[in-house]
Amino acid sequence: MATQVIVVENPADGKALEAGYPVITVSDYLTRPEYIRQKDLRVINLCRSYRYLSTGYYCSLLGEARHHRVVPAVKTMLDLSSKAMYGLDVEDLDELVHETMGGKRRRSREVEGLTGFTLEIYFGHTIYAPLEELARQIFETFPAPLLRVEFEKEGTWRIASIKPLFLHKLTAGQTASFIEALDTYSKKRWRTPRSRTVFRYDLAILHDPADPLPPSDPKALKKFIRIGKDLGVDIELIGKKDYARLAEYDGLFIRSTTSIDDYTYRFAKKAQSEGMVVIDDPESILRCTNKVYLAELLKANRVATPRTRIIRKRDLPELEAEFGFPLVLKIPDGSFSRGVVKAESAEQLQRHAAELLRESELILAQEYMYTEFDWRIGVLNREPLYASQYFMSKKHWQIYKHEGGGRFASGAYKTWPLEEVPAKVISVALKAANLIGDGLYGVDLKMYRGNAYVIEVNDNPSLESGVEDGVLKDALYRRIIEEFVRRMELRRSNRRG
């Protein structure tokens, strides 16, 4: 049986649990080698906050990077962050809510005469026995240790809100109920819910015409549409206002710059819940958009990267001795060279770090490794698709040079036949991409002193007319649409089987 640990942010929180439960601090979990290296570990994250980029968020994020089984998962944290994120799943539960509390087969008399009430759920259990089945299904949809669910009656009963609850906020009686549920949960196997499937051959491409740096330019989007018709796939461009229409399609291809705190992640999540074929899938967005997660994942799997350290404010005094100058600092979820700065002195290090640490409790310090260009290897379904070189912007150390007011400059590019690319670049890129999944990725690497080093893995790589298609031409777009078709047909055959 896997080892289980309970992670708390404040040691006082662990004292509320009965003796015998293995409790560690989040600081120990994030930094101590025995937890970093351990493979078969179950982690119950009872930190005091799950907000984006909080310590509790990083506990689950890095736990997943280490292949630990963590509850709550980062996906659950993000789902619960706002009603816009969890609204779709709540709609599915509301029918059960009404059936339980207000339908003809009503099982609960406690709610008679009420127009609203609150329910605490501990690992799928509640002290109100008639609502136990409802609590279980809410937990299976949002697997977090403690949940507070508000119900309201406006004609019919429905869920008004679902929010995580935290151990240090519980009363003595609630703590006793939580410990009882924890004991039951600790003896069970952890599992993940199945997704639904649908079977049509219509593909939506999500794009943002106002994006100054879109993953695909208008010419590339037109090529997708044209080639899709040749393959029997009807492709339609949609935007952020088309969320309600998403279930009309069989697949979703995201060609807007992805982020877990905007509409692109919500689209990916809804598409997955509808059983659609989706690229980028929500898990890939989660894994690729946070550089801290990537750094831990690549390190754990011995993928070569520039020397990298995850840091907090207290670590700054050690960086000069460890890295020297210049060194690079990165915000976890930057893109297109945003949130990436170079510090060339102790004064710059303090200034840049202070700015970045206002946005995130953890940032990255990385060895400065200048090269004339970066390689980008496109990977689709675990196979190399294209290889491009992106040269640094003129008189700048990055590919993109942001100049204020939304203006930017970028360097030149060149796309190569795969057979002419150094074998090390291809093999390291595949190793990195395959750790993320089987979607479409762009792996950025540097060749430095004869070795290939991964800089990052992009879940939403650029596919621009005249750039990444410079060698394959229309075959690049055809390969991607064919992959959608293959997955659509696989889902259909699985359904029939």
C-alpha positions in Angstrom: 0.0 0.0 0.0 1.2 3.5 -0.8 2.6 5.7 2.0 0.2 8.5 2.9 1.2 11.9 4.3 -0.9 14.9 5.4 0.6 18.2 4.5 -0.2 21.3 6.6 0.9 24.9 6.2 1.0 25.7 9.9 2.2 23.0 12.4 -0.6 23.9 14.7 -3.1 22.6 12.2 -1.6 19.1 12.4 -2.1 19.1 16.2 -5.9 19.2 15.6 -5.7 15.7 14.2 -5.5 12.6 16.4 -2.2 10.9 17.0 -1.2 8.4 14.5 -1.7 10.4 11.3 1.5 11.2 9.5 1.6 15.0 9.3 4.4 17.1 7.7 4.7 20.8 6.9 4.4 22.1 3.4 7.9 23.5 3.7 9.3 20.0 4.4 7.3 18.5 1.6 8.5 21.0 -1.0 12.2 20.8 0.0 13.2 17.6 1.8 14.9 15.1 -0.5 13.0 12.1 0.9 9.7 13.5 -0.3 11.1 14.7 -3.6 12.5 11.3 -4.4 9.7 9.1 -3.0 7.7 7.5 -5.8 4.6 5.8 -4.3 3.2 8.6 -2.1 -0.4 9.7 -1.3 -0.6 13.3 -0.3 -3.6 15.0 1.4 -3.1 18.7 1.1 -4.6 20.6 4.0 -2.9 23.9 3.5 -4.7 27.1 4.4 -5.3 28.3 0.9 -5.7 26.8 -2.6 -5.7 30.1 -4.5 -3.7 30.3 -7.7 0.1 30.4 -7.0 -0.3 30.1 -3.2 1.8 27.7 -1.1 -1.1 25.2 -1.1 -1.4 25.5 -4.9 2.3 24.7 -5.2 2.1 21.8 -2.8 -0.3 20.0 -5.2 1.4 21.3 -8.4 4.8 19.9 -7.4 3.2 16.8 -6.0 1.8 16.0 -9.4 5.1 16.8 -11.0 6.6 14.1 -8.7 3.9 11.6 -9.7 2.5 11.6 -6.2 -1.3 11.1 -5.8 -2.5 14.4 -4.4 -5.8 15.5 -3.2 -7.0 18.1 -4.1 -5.4 18.0 -7.5 -4.5 21.4 -9.1 -7.4 20.9 -11.5 -9.8 20.7 -8.6 -8.4 23.9 -7.0 -8.8 25.7 -10.3 -12.3 24.3 -10.8 -13.3 25.7 -7.4 -11.7 29.1 -7.9 -14.8 30.7 -9.4 -18.3 29.8 -10.4 -17.3 30.4 -14.0 -15.0 27.4 -13.7 -17.3 25.0 -11.9 -20.6 26.1 -13.3 -20.8 23.4 -15.9 -20.4 20.6 -13.4 -22.8 22.2 -11.0 -25.5 22.2 -13.7 -25.1 18.4 -13.9 -25.5 18.1 -10.2 -28.5 20.4 -9.8 -30.9 17.8 -11.1 -29.8 15.4 -8.3 -30.0 18.3 -5.8 -33.7 18.9 -6.7 -34.5 15.2 -6.7 -32.9 14.7 -3.3 -34.4 17.8 -1.6 -37.5 18.8 -3.5 -38.6 16.1 -5.9 -41.3 13.5 -5.7 -38.8 11.0 -4.1 -37.5 13.6 -1.6 -35.3 11.9 1.0 -34.6 14.8 3.2 -37.1 16.4 5.6 -34.5 18.7 7.2 -34.9 21.2 4.4 -38.7 21.5 4.5 -39.7 25.2 4.9 -36.2 26.5 4.1 -35.1 28.6 1.1 -31.4 28.0 1.7 -28.9 26.2 3.8 -25.2 25.3 4.0 -23.7 21.8 4.0 -20.1 20.8 5.0 -18.7 17.8 3.2 -15.6 15.9 4.5 -14.2 13.5 1.9 -17.7 12.9 0.5 -19.4 12.5 3.8 -21.8 14.7 5.8 -23.4 14.5 9.2 -26.8 14.6 7.5 -27.5 11.0 6.5 -30.3 11.8 4.0 -27.8 13.9 2.0 -25.0 11.4 2.1 -25.4 10.3 -1.5 -25.6 13.9 -2.7 -22.4 14.6 -0.7 -20.6 11.7 -2.2 -21.4 12.8 -5.8 -20.4 16.4 -5.1 -17.1 15.1 -3.8 -16.5 12.8 -6.8 -17.0 15.9 -9.0 -14.8 18.1 -6.9 -12.5 15.8 -4.9 -11.3 18.1 -2.1 -10.9 17.1 1.5 -13.3 19.7 2.9 -16.1 21.5 1.0 -18.7 24.0 2.0 -21.8 23.9 -0.3 -24.5 26.5 -0.3 -27.9 25.5 -1.5 -30.8 27.9 -2.4 -34.4 27.4 -3.5 -35.8 29.5 -6.3 -38.7 27.4 -7.4 -36.4 24.4 -7.4 -33.4 23.5 -5.2 -30.0 24.2 -6.7 -26.4 24.7 -5.7 -25.5 28.3 -5.2 -21.8 27.9 -4.5 -19.1 25.3 -3.8 -16.0 26.4 -2.0 -13.1 24.7 -0.3 -13.1 24.7 3.5 -10.0 24.6 5.6 -9.0 22.6 8.7 -8.0 25.6 10.8 -11.5 27.1 10.4 -13.4 24.0 11.8 -15.0 23.8 15.2 -14.2 21.0 17.6 -17.3 19.1 16.5 -16.5 19.6 12.8 -13.0 18.5 13.4 -14.2 15.2 15.0 -16.4 14.6 12.0 -13.6 15.4 9.6 -11.2 12.9 11.3 -13.8 10.2 11.1 -14.2 10.8 7.3 -10.4 11.0 6.9 -10.0 7.6 8.6 -12.6 6.1 6.2 -11.0 7.8 3.1 -7.5 6.8 4.0 -8.5 3.1 3.7 -9.9 3.5 0.2 -8.3 3.4 -3.2 -8.1 6.7 -5.1 -9.7 6.8 -8.5 -10.5 9.3 -11.2 -14.0 9.9 -12.9 -14.7 8.9 -16.4 -15.5 11.4 -19.1 -18.4 11.3 -21.5 -18.1 10.8 -25.2 -19.9 12.3 -28.2 -19.5 11.4 -31.9 -19.6 14.0 -34.6 -17.0 15.3 -37.1 -17.2 19.0 -36.6 -14.1 20.8 -35.3 -14.1 24.2 -33.6 -10.9 26.3 -33.6 -10.9 28.8 -30.7 -9.0 32.0 -31.6 -8.8 35.6 -30.6 -8.5 38.1 -33.5 -7.4 40.8 -31.1 -4.3 38.8 -29.9 -1.2 40.6 -30.9 0.8 37.4 -30.7 -1.6 34.6 -31.8 -0.4 31.0 -32.0 -1.7 30.9 -35.6 -2.1 33.8 -38.0 -5.2 34.2 -40.3 -3.5 32.5 -43.3 -2.7 29.4 -41.2 -6.3 29.3 -39.9 -7.6 29.4 -43.4 -5.3 26.5 -44.3 -6.8 24.4 -41.5 -10.3 25.1 -42.7 -9.4 24.2 -46.3 -7.6 21.0 -45.5 -10.2 20.0 -43.0 -12.8 20.0 -45.8 -10.6 17.7 -47.8 -10.6 15.3 -44.9 -14.3 15.5 -44.3 -14.0 17.7 -41.2 -16.1 20.8 -41.0 -14.0 23.4 -39.2 -15.4 26.6 -37.7 -13.6 29.5 -36.1 -15.1 30.4 -32.7 -14.3 33.0 -30.0 -14.7 33.4 -26.3 -18.4 34.3 -26.7 -19.2 30.9 -28.1 -18.8 29.0 -24.8 -22.4 28.0 -24.7 -22.2 26.5 -28.2 -19.2 24.3 -27.6 -21.0 21.0 -27.2 -22.2 21.4 -30.8 -18.8 20.2 -32.0 -16.9 16.9 -32.0 -13.5 18.5 -31.3 -11.8 21.7 -30.1 -8.5 23.0 -31.3 -7.3 25.9 -29.2 -5.4 28.5 -31.2 -5.6 31.3 -28.6 -2.8 31.9 -26.1 -3.6 29.6 -23.2 -3.7 30.4 -19.5 -5.3 28.6 -16.7 -6.9 31.8 -15.3 -8.8 32.8 -18.5 -11.4 31.5 -20.9 -9.0 29.1 -22.8 -8.8 26.8 -19.8 -12.6 26.9 -19.3 -13.1 26.0 -22.9 -10.7 23.1 -22.7 -12.3 21.8 -19.5 -15.8 22.0 -20.9 -14.7 20.3 -24.1 -13.2 17.5 -22.1 -16.3 17.1 -19.9 -18.4 16.9 -23.1 -16.3 14.0 -24.4 -14.8 16.0 -27.2 -11.4 15.6 -28.7 -9.5 18.6 -27.4 -6.0 20.0 -28.0 -4.8 21.6 -25.8 -6.4 19.4 -23.1 -6.8 20.8 -19.6 -4.0 18.7 -18.1 -1.5 19.9 -20.7 -2.4 23.5 -20.1 -2.0 23.0 -16.4 1.4 21.3 -16.8 2.9 23.6 -19.5 1.8 27.0 -18.3 3.6 26.8 -15.0 7.4 26.9 -15.2 7.8 25.8 -11.6 5.9 22.6 -12.4 7.9 22.0 -15.5 11.2 22.5 -13.7 10.3 19.9 -11.1 8.9 17.5 -13.7 12.0 17.7 -15.9 14.4 17.4 -12.9 12.5 14.4 -11.5 12.8 12.6 -14.9 16.5 13.6 -15.5 15.8 15.8 -18.6 18.7 18.2 -19.2 17.9 21.8 -18.5 19.9 24.9 -17.6 20.7 24.7 -13.9 17.4 25.7 -12.2 16.3 26.4 -8.7 12.8 27.1 -7.3 13.1 30.0 -4.9 11.3 32.0 -2.3 12.3 35.5 -1.0 14.4 34.0 1.7 16.6 32.2 -0.9 17.8 35.3 -2.6 21.0 35.8 -0.6 22.2 32.3 -1.8 21.7 32.9 -5.5 24.8 35.0 -6.3 27.1 32.4 -4.9 25.2 29.5 -6.5 24.7 31.0 -10.0 26.8 34.1 -10.3 25.8 36.8 -12.8 24.1 37.1 -15.1 21.2 34.8 -14.1 17.6 34.5 -15.3 14.5 34.9 -13.2 11.1 33.7 -14.4 7.5 34.1 -13.3 5.8 30.7 -13.3 3.1 31.5 -16.0 4.8 33.9 -18.4 4.7 33.5 -22.2 6.3 34.9 -25.3 9.3 36.1 -23.1 7.0 38.0 -20.7 7.8 37.6 -17.0 11.4 36.5 -17.8 14.2 38.9 -16.7 18.0 38.9 -16.6 19.8 40.0 -13.5 23.4 41.2 -14.0 24.1 42.4 -10.5 23.0 42.0 -6.9 20.9 45.2 -7.1 19.1 44.0 -10.2 18.5 40.6 -8.6 16.8 42.2 -5.6 14.7 44.6 -7.7 13.6 42.0 -10.3 12.9 39.3 -7.7 10.8 41.7 -5.6 8.7 42.5 -8.6 8.1 38.8 -9.5 7.5 37.6 -6.0 4.6 40.1 -5.7 2.9 37.9 -8.3 3.8 34.5 -7.1 5.2 32.9 -3.9 7.6 30.8 -5.9 9.7 31.9 -8.9 12.5 30.3 -10.8 16.2 31.2 -10.9 18.0 29.7 -13.9 21.5 29.6 -15.2 22.0 32.1 -18.0 22.9 30.2 -21.2 23.1 32.5 -24.2 22.8 31.0 -27.7 22.2 32.7 -31.1 18.9 30.8 -31.5 16.6 28.4 -29.8 15.4 25.2 -31.3 11.6 24.5 -31.3 10.6 20.9 -31.9 6.9 20.4 -32.6 5.7 17.1 -31.2 2.3 15.6 -32.0 1.1 12.3 -30.4 4.6 11.6 -29.2 6.2 12.0 -32.6 8.3 14.9 -34.0 6.3 17.1 -36.4 8.6 20.0 -37.3 11.8 21.7 -36.3 12.3 25.5 -36.3 15.1 27.8 -35.2 14.0 31.1 -33.6 16.8 33.7 -33.4 17.2 36.2 -30.7 15.8 39.7 -31.3 18.3 42.2 -32.5 20.5 43.5 -29.7 18.6 41.5 -27.2 19.0 38.2 -25.3 15.5 36.9 -26.0 13.5 36.0 -29.1 10.8 38.6 -28.2 11.7 42.1 -27.1 8.7 43.9 -25.5 9.0 47.6 -25.9 6.0 49.0 -24.0 2.6 50.0 -25.2 2.0 46.5 -26.5 4.8 46.8 -29.1 7.4 44.1 -29.6 10.2 43.0 -31.9 11.2 39.5 -32.6 14.1 37.7 -34.2 14.4 35.8 -37.5 13.5 32.1 -38.0 14.3 29.1 -40.1 12.6 25.7 -40.4 14.5 22.6 -41.0 13.8 19.0 -42.3 13.7 16.8 -39.2 16.5 14.6 -40.6 18.9 17.5 -40.6 18.3 18.4 -37.0 20.9 17.2 -34.4 19.7 13.8 -33.1 20.2 15.0 -29.5 17.8 17.9 -30.0 15.1 15.5 -31.3 15.5 12.8 -28.6 15.6 15.3 -25.7 12.6 17.1 -27.0 10.6 13.9 -27.3 11.6 12.9 -23.8 10.3 16.2 -22.4 7.1 16.3 -24.4 6.2 12.7 -23.6 6.2 13.6 -19.9 3.3 16.0 -20.5 1.0 13.8 -22.6 0.2 12.9 -26.2 -1.1 16.2 -27.5 0.5 18.9 -29.6 3.6 20.6 -28.0 6.4 22.8 -28.9 9.7 22.0 -27.0 12.2 24.9 -26.8 15.8 23.8 -26.5 19.3 25.2 -26.6 22.4 23.5 -28.0 25.1 24.6 -25.7 28.7 23.1 -25.6 27.5 20.0 -27.5 24.5 19.2 -25.4 20.8 19.8 -25.7 19.0 21.6 -22.9 15.2 22.0 -22.5 14.1 25.6 -21.8 10.3 24.9 -21.7 7.5 22.9 -23.2 4.7 24.8 -24.8 1.2 23.4 -24.9 0.0 25.9 -27.5 2.9 26.1 -30.0 3.0 28.6 -32.8 1.8 27.3 -36.2 2.1 30.2 -38.6 2.0 30.3 -42.4 5.5 30.5 -43.8 7.2 29.7 -40.5 6.6 26.3 -38.9 5.1 25.0 -42.2 8.2 26.1 -44.1 9.2 22.4 -44.8 6.0 20.4 -44.7 3.8 23.1 -46.3 0.1 21.8 -46.3 1.2 18.5 -44.9 1.7 20.1 -41.5 -1.9 21.1 -41.3 -3.1 17.8 -42.7 -1.1 15.8 -40.1 -2.8 17.7 -37.3 -6.3 17.3 -38.7 -5.7 13.7 -39.4 -4.8 13.2 -35.7 -8.1 14.8 -34.7 -9.9 12.4 -37.1 -8.0 9.4 -35.7 -9.0 10.3 -32.2 -12.6 10.9 -33.2 -12.8 7.5 -34.9 -11.1 5.8 -31.9 -13.8 7.2 -29.6 -16.5 6.0 -32.0 -15.1 2.5 -32.1 -14.7 2.4 -28.3 -18.4 3.4 -28.0 -19.5 0.6 -30.3 -17.2 -1.9 -28.6 
